[in-house]
């Protein structure tokens, strides 16, 4: 799996979705791990047209 680090996760999610790529919901780390210090971190998965799965963080 390949992961990409982006400065604006919400913006990247919208850009990828608008491009017609299959994307999952954003998972926020502070909610997933119940740890408030991780409030700025998250990720989402996408399935590219080539069939590979990628993650944006």
Buried (B, 14 or more C-beta within 10 A) or exposed (E): EEEEEBEEBEEBBEBBEEEEEEBEEBBBBBEEEEEEEBEEBBBBBBEEEEEEEBBBE
